[in-house]
Amino acid sequence: MIPEAAGRFTFVALRRNPAGVSIVETPSPNFNERQLPVSMIVLHYTGMESAEAALARLTDPTAEVSAHYLIDEDGTIHRLVAEDKRAWHAGQSHWRGITDVNSASIGIELVNPGHENGYRPFSEAQMEALVPLMAGIVRRYGITRGNIVGHSDVAPARKDDPGELFDWEKLASLRLALPRPAKYLTDPLWSDASFLLALERFGYDVVDGEAAVRAFQRRFRPSRIDGVIDGQCRAILLSLLTGGDKGAATRRGRKGGSY
């Protein structure tokens, strides 16, 4: 989500990248040099009323915020910062021991008004544009599914985006995100403290435990986001830590169970 302010932006040229994705070059001055190799993708929503407002903000040198790409609701992809540069999209954030997420990630903004301005499902055109863009990035940098995250995952106390309406399962079906576990779920009956330790092991910053639980729910149990640790949350997290549905099915097979 982008902090809102006024600004100006310039459309430059329509280019086609090596993956065959048409991209409008809309350069932002807001970047610096990376300190880490790329190992993550962070997905955002803009949280602003229009693509024009978001682009103005992301290219305003006084705003000190940017992303590598922005995808409009009609599927138009804008490149704001070259992938080899450190865009300023994640802010203070943490994932799997990485505290300079900007240095380690490619940031992609999806135009959506967000929770404060009339949050709505992401358009089919956006998702259709996102898939080949992400696939190319994953291929270029060898990014694992566990490192494809939302802004709320890396900054749970500050951010809610891309939110519970984002179609993670579409990405998961294409091996561009972790799927939500749904089979053979078993509650390990952890205490709340043990759950938070396991959540930290998975990757989240758990300094604000309730915020971390909400972020986990928003990503993996979006039907109820209340910050309360329950049996379903425990079972989903256990599954994620042990190979998801595929891992559970394999273990059942080894035990001679049917599935």
Sine and cosine of phi, psi and omega as CSV:
sin_phi,cos_phi,sin_psi,cos_psi,sin_omega,cos_omega
0.00,0.00,0.67,-0.74,-0.10,-1.00
-0.99,-0.17,0.80,-0.60,0.17,-0.99
-0.87,0.50,0.77,-0.64,-0.18,-0.98
-0.99,0.13,0.63,-0.78,0.12,-0.99
-0.21,-0.98,0.22,-0.98,0.01,-1.00
-0.99,0.12,0.29,-0.96,0.02,-1.00
0.05,-1.00,-0.07,-1.00,0.02,-1.00
-0.80,-0.60,0.42,-0.91,0.06,-1.00
-0.56,-0.83,0.29,-0.96,-0.03,-1.00
-0.74,-0.67,0.81,-0.58,0.16,-0.99
-0.98,0.19,0.68,-0.73,-0.02,-1.00
-0.94,-0.35,-1.00,-0.09,-0.12,-0.99
-0.79,-0.61,0.44,-0.90,0.11,-0.99
-1.00,-0.01,0.86,-0.50,-0.02,-1.00
-0.80,-0.59,0.31,-0.95,0.03,-1.00
-0.90,-0.44,0.85,-0.53,-0.04,-1.00
-0.99,0.15,0.08,-1.00,-0.07,-1.00
-0.86,0.51,-0.42,0.91,0.00,-1.00
-0.99,0.12,-0.01,1.00,0.02,-1.00
1.00,0.07,0.23,0.97,-0.02,-1.00
-1.00,-0.02,0.80,-0.60,0.04,-1.00
-0.97,0.24,0.76,-0.65,-0.10,-0.99
-0.72,-0.70,0.71,-0.70,0.12,-0.99
-1.00,0.01,0.83,-0.55,0.03,-1.00
-0.98,0.18,0.90,-0.44,-0.02,-1.00
-0.75,-0.67,0.97,0.24,-0.24,-0.97
-0.92,0.38,0.63,-0.78,0.11,-0.99
-0.94,-0.35,0.61,-0.80,0.07,-1.00
-0.99,0.13,-0.01,1.00,-0.17,-0.99
-1.00,-0.06,1.00,0.08,0.03,-1.00
-0.29,-0.96,0.23,-0.97,0.16,-0.99
-0.51,-0.86,-0.26,-0.96,-0.10,-1.00
-1.00,0.09,0.61,-0.79,0.07,-1.00
-0.94,0.34,0.51,-0.86,0.11,-0.99
-0.93,-0.37,-0.11,0.99,-0.04,-1.00
-0.67,-0.74,0.42,-0.91,0.11,-0.99
-0.94,0.33,0.43,-0.90,0.02,-1.00
-0.95,0.32,0.82,-0.57,0.02,-1.00
-0.65,-0.76,0.08,1.00,-0.09,-1.00
-0.62,-0.78,0.39,-0.92,0.28,-0.96
-0.85,-0.53,0.75,-0.66,0.06,-1.00
-0.90,-0.44,0.84,-0.55,-0.01,-1.00
-0.98,-0.18,0.67,-0.74,-0.05,-1.00
-0.76,-0.65,0.31,-0.95,0.40,-0.91
-0.95,-0.32,0.39,-0.92,-0.07,-1.00
-0.96,0.28,-0.53,0.85,-0.01,-1.00
0.92,0.39,0.46,0.89,-0.01,-1.00
-0.77,-0.64,0.24,-0.97,-0.18,-0.98
-0.96,0.27,-0.34,0.94,-0.04,-1.00
-0.43,-0.90,0.29,-0.96,0.09,-1.00
-0.90,0.44,-0.61,0.79,-0.03,-1.00
-0.88,0.47,-0.67,0.74,0.02,-1.00
-0.91,0.40,-0.64,0.77,0.00,-1.00
-0.92,0.40,-0.70,0.72,0.02,-1.00
-0.90,0.44,-0.62,0.79,0.05,-1.00
-0.87,0.49,-0.69,0.73,0.00,-1.00
-0.92,0.39,-0.70,0.71,-0.08,-1.00
-0.95,0.32,-0.30,0.95,0.01,-1.00
-0.93,-0.36,0.11,0.99,0.02,-1.00
-0.99,0.12,0.89,-0.46,-0.06,-1.00
-0.90,0.44,-0.38,0.93,0.02,-1.00
-0.99,0.14,-0.25,0.97,-0.05,-1.00
-0.98,0.19,-0.49,0.87,0.00,-1.00
0.82,0.57,0.69,0.72,0.07,-1.00
-0.60,-0.80,0.55,-0.84,-0.02,-1.00
-0.28,-0.96,-0.05,-1.00,0.15,-0.99
-0.46,-0.89,0.20,-0.98,0.07,-1.00
-0.97,0.25,-0.64,0.77,-0.04,-1.00
-0.67,-0.74,0.45,-0.89,0.18,-0.98
-0.75,-0.66,0.71,-0.71,0.02,-1.00
-0.90,-0.44,0.88,-0.47,0.01,-1.00
-0.96,0.28,0.23,-0.97,-0.03,-1.00
-0.93,0.38,-0.32,0.95,0.06,-1.00
-1.00,0.01,0.07,1.00,0.03,-1.00
1.00,-0.06,-0.07,1.00,0.04,-1.00
-0.91,0.42,0.76,-0.65,0.02,-1.00
-0.97,-0.24,0.80,-0.60,0.10,-0.99
-0.95,-0.32,0.73,-0.68,0.16,-0.99
-0.98,-0.18,0.85,-0.52,-0.03,-1.00
-0.97,-0.22,-0.56,0.83,-0.05,-1.00
-0.68,-0.73,0.68,-0.73,0.04,-1.00
-0.90,0.44,0.55,-0.84,-0.08,-1.00
-0.89,0.45,-0.43,0.90,-0.02,-1.00
-0.99,0.15,-0.02,1.00,0.03,-1.00
-0.96,-0.27,0.32,-0.95,-0.02,-1.00
-1.00,-0.05,0.98,-0.20,0.08,-1.00
-0.98,0.20,0.33,-0.95,-0.12,-0.99
-0.94,-0.34,0.98,0.19,-0.12,-0.99
-0.86,-0.50,-0.45,0.89,-0.15,-0.99
-1.00,-0.06,-0.40,0.92,-0.05,-1.00
0.90,0.44,-0.45,-0.89,0.04,-1.00
-0.94,0.34,0.90,-0.44,-0.15,-0.99
-0.42,-0.91,0.18,-0.98,-0.10,-1.00
-0.40,-0.91,0.68,-0.74,0.13,-0.99
-0.41,-0.91,0.86,-0.52,0.08,-1.00
0.76,0.65,0.72,0.70,0.05,-1.00
1.00,0.06,-0.15,0.99,0.02,-1.00
-1.00,0.03,0.84,-0.54,0.01,-1.00
-0.96,-0.27,-0.28,0.96,0.12,-0.99
-0.97,-0.24,0.95,0.30,-0.07,-1.00
-0.90,0.44,-0.55,0.84,0.04,-1.00
-0.85,0.53,-0.64,0.77,-0.01,-1.00
-0.94,0.34,-0.47,0.88,-0.13,-0.99
-0.98,-0.19,0.05,1.00,-0.20,-0.98
-0.72,-0.70,0.33,-0.94,0.26,-0.97
-0.98,-0.22,0.80,-0.60,-0.02,-1.00
-0.98,-0.21,0.78,-0.63,0.00,-1.00
-0.84,-0.55,0.86,-0.52,0.05,-1.00
-0.99,-0.13,0.73,-0.68,0.09,-1.00
-0.94,-0.34,0.81,-0.59,-0.03,-1.00
-0.91,0.42,0.85,-0.53,0.02,-1.00
-0.25,-0.97,0.68,-0.73,-0.05,-1.00
-0.91,0.42,-0.34,0.94,0.08,-1.00
0.99,0.16,0.05,-1.00,-0.11,-0.99
-0.89,0.46,-0.44,0.90,-0.06,-1.00
-1.00,0.00,-0.18,0.98,-0.12,-0.99
-0.76,-0.65,0.37,0.93,0.02,-1.00
0.98,-0.21,0.80,0.60,-0.02,-1.00
-0.78,0.63,0.70,-0.71,-0.01,-1.00
-0.57,-0.82,0.27,-0.96,0.03,-1.00
-0.86,0.51,0.49,-0.87,0.05,-1.00
-0.97,0.25,0.61,-0.79,-0.11,-0.99
-0.95,0.33,0.42,-0.91,0.06,-1.00
-0.87,0.49,-0.63,0.78,0.00,-1.00
-0.89,0.46,-0.63,0.78,0.05,-1.00
-0.88,0.47,-0.75,0.67,-0.03,-1.00
-0.90,0.43,-0.62,0.78,0.02,-1.00
-0.92,0.39,-0.51,0.86,0.08,-1.00
-0.98,0.22,-0.59,0.81,-0.05,-1.00
-0.91,0.42,-0.65,0.76,-0.12,-0.99
-0.85,0.53,-0.82,0.58,0.00,-1.00
-0.93,0.38,-0.51,0.86,0.06,-1.00
-0.88,0.47,-0.76,0.65,0.01,-1.00
-0.90,0.44,-0.65,0.76,-0.03,-1.00
-0.86,0.50,-0.65,0.76,0.04,-1.00
-0.91,0.41,-0.67,0.74,0.01,-1.00
-0.90,0.44,-0.72,0.70,0.02,-1.00
-0.85,0.53,-0.69,0.72,-0.02,-1.00
-0.92,0.40,-0.67,0.74,-0.05,-1.00
-0.91,0.41,-0.58,0.81,-0.14,-0.99
-0.92,-0.40,-0.01,1.00,0.00,-1.00
0.90,0.44,0.64,0.77,-0.06,-1.00
-0.97,0.24,0.75,-0.66,0.01,-1.00
-0.99,0.11,0.39,-0.92,-0.04,-1.00
-0.87,0.49,-0.54,0.84,0.01,-1.00
-0.93,0.36,-0.24,0.97,0.03,-1.00
-0.96,-0.28,0.30,0.95,0.16,-0.99
-0.97,-0.25,0.95,-0.33,-0.26,-0.97
-0.70,-0.72,0.20,-0.98,0.14,-0.99
-0.99,-0.12,0.29,-0.96,0.03,-1.00
-0.85,0.52,-0.60,0.80,0.00,-1.00
-0.92,0.40,-0.44,0.90,0.04,-1.00
-0.94,0.34,-0.61,0.79,-0.08,-1.00
-1.00,-0.05,-0.23,0.97,0.02,-1.00
-0.62,-0.78,0.89,0.45,-0.16,-0.99
-0.90,0.44,-0.46,0.89,-0.01,-1.00
-0.99,0.15,-0.22,0.98,-0.08,-1.00
-0.89,-0.45,-0.47,0.88,-0.24,-0.97
-0.78,-0.63,0.47,-0.89,0.03,-1.00
-0.87,-0.48,-0.05,1.00,-0.15,-0.99
-1.00,-0.05,0.44,-0.90,0.09,1.00
-0.98,0.19,-0.08,1.00,0.16,-0.99
1.00,-0.05,0.10,-0.99,-0.13,-0.99
-0.95,0.32,-0.26,0.97,0.02,-1.00
-1.00,0.01,-0.10,1.00,0.01,-1.00
-0.95,0.32,0.64,-0.76,-0.11,-0.99
-1.00,0.04,0.96,0.29,0.04,-1.00
-0.89,0.45,-0.54,0.84,-0.06,-1.00
-0.92,0.39,-0.52,0.85,0.10,-0.99
-0.88,0.47,-0.72,0.70,0.04,-1.00
-0.90,0.44,-0.66,0.75,-0.01,-1.00
-0.88,0.48,-0.61,0.79,-0.01,-1.00
-0.90,0.43,-0.35,0.94,0.01,-1.00
-0.96,-0.26,0.22,0.98,-0.01,-1.00
0.88,0.48,0.58,0.82,0.06,-1.00
-0.93,-0.36,0.19,0.98,0.07,-1.00
-0.19,-0.98,0.32,-0.95,0.10,-1.00
-0.95,0.30,0.70,-0.71,0.07,-1.00
-0.97,0.24,0.41,-0.91,0.11,-0.99
-0.97,0.24,0.83,-0.55,0.04,-1.00
-0.87,0.50,0.65,-0.76,-0.03,-1.00
-0.66,-0.75,-0.24,0.97,-0.09,-1.00
-0.92,-0.40,0.54,-0.84,0.14,-0.99
0.82,0.57,0.59,0.81,-0.03,-1.00
-0.96,0.27,0.74,-0.67,-0.01,-1.00
-0.75,-0.66,0.80,-0.60,0.01,-1.00
-0.96,0.27,0.88,-0.47,0.02,-1.00
-0.98,0.21,-0.07,1.00,0.05,-1.00
0.87,0.49,0.59,0.81,0.08,-1.00
-0.92,0.40,0.47,-0.88,0.23,-0.97
-0.93,0.36,0.24,-0.97,0.04,-1.00
-0.87,0.49,-0.63,0.77,0.01,-1.00
-0.90,0.44,-0.64,0.77,0.02,-1.00
-0.92,0.38,-0.61,0.79,0.05,-1.00
-0.87,0.48,-0.70,0.71,-0.02,-1.00
-0.91,0.42,-0.59,0.81,0.08,-1.00
-0.89,0.46,-0.65,0.76,0.03,-1.00
-0.93,0.37,-0.60,0.80,0.03,-1.00
-0.91,0.40,-0.62,0.79,0.07,-1.00
-0.91,0.42,-0.65,0.76,0.05,-1.00
-0.88,0.48,-0.60,0.80,0.00,-1.00
-0.93,0.38,-0.53,0.85,0.06,-1.00
0.50,-0.87,-0.29,0.96,-0.13,-0.99
-0.98,0.20,0.49,-0.87,0.22,-0.98
-0.99,0.16,0.86,-0.50,-0.10,-1.00
-0.93,-0.36,0.35,0.94,0.04,-1.00
-0.84,0.55,-0.70,0.71,0.15,-0.99
-0.98,-0.18,1.00,-0.08,-0.14,-0.99
-0.87,0.50,-0.70,0.71,-0.02,-1.00
-0.90,0.43,-0.65,0.76,0.04,-1.00
-0.90,0.44,-0.64,0.77,0.02,-1.00
-0.90,0.44,-0.64,0.77,0.03,-1.00
-0.91,0.42,-0.67,0.74,0.03,-1.00
-0.88,0.47,-0.67,0.74,0.02,-1.00
-0.89,0.45,-0.67,0.74,0.04,-1.00
-0.87,0.48,-0.70,0.71,0.02,-1.00
-0.90,0.43,-0.67,0.74,-0.01,-1.00
-0.86,0.51,-0.55,0.83,-0.02,-1.00
-1.00,0.06,-0.69,0.72,-0.17,-0.99
-0.91,-0.42,-0.16,0.99,0.08,-1.00
-0.56,-0.83,0.90,0.44,-0.16,-0.99
-0.94,0.34,-0.16,0.99,0.01,-1.00
-0.94,0.35,-0.39,0.92,0.06,-1.00
-0.54,-0.84,0.91,-0.41,-0.04,-1.00
-0.88,-0.48,1.00,-0.08,-0.08,-1.00
-0.78,-0.63,-0.03,1.00,0.01,-1.00
0.96,0.28,0.16,0.99,-0.03,-1.00
-0.98,-0.19,0.78,-0.62,0.05,-1.00
-0.98,0.22,0.86,-0.52,0.01,-1.00
-0.74,-0.68,-0.01,-1.00,-0.06,-1.00
-0.87,0.49,-0.61,0.79,0.00,-1.00
-0.92,0.40,-0.69,0.72,0.05,-1.00
-0.87,0.50,-0.71,0.71,0.00,-1.00
-0.87,0.49,-0.69,0.73,-0.04,-1.00
-0.91,0.41,-0.65,0.76,0.01,-1.00
-0.91,0.42,-0.71,0.71,-0.02,-1.00
-0.90,0.43,-0.68,0.74,0.06,-1.00
-0.84,0.54,-0.69,0.72,0.01,-1.00
-0.88,0.47,-0.70,0.71,0.01,-1.00
-0.87,0.50,-0.61,0.79,-0.03,-1.00
-0.97,0.23,-0.23,0.97,-0.08,-1.00
-0.84,-0.55,0.44,0.90,0.14,-0.99
0.99,-0.17,0.14,0.99,0.07,-1.00
0.91,0.41,-0.37,-0.93,-0.04,-1.00
-0.86,0.51,-0.64,0.77,-0.02,-1.00
-0.90,0.43,-0.68,0.73,0.03,-1.00
-0.90,0.43,-0.64,0.77,0.02,-1.00
-0.90,0.43,-0.68,0.74,0.01,-1.00
-0.90,0.44,-0.64,0.77,0.02,-1.00
-0.90,0.45,-0.70,0.72,0.00,-1.00
-0.90,0.44,-0.65,0.76,0.03,-1.00
-0.90,0.44,-0.63,0.78,0.03,-1.00
-0.89,0.45,-0.65,0.76,0.01,-1.00
-0.90,0.43,-0.51,0.86,0.01,-1.00
-1.00,0.09,-0.03,1.00,0.00,-1.00
0.99,0.11,0.21,0.98,0.00,-1.00
-0.98,0.22,0.24,-0.97,0.05,-1.00
-0.97,-0.26,0.54,-0.84,0.02,-1.00
-0.40,-0.92,0.00,0.00,0.00,0.00
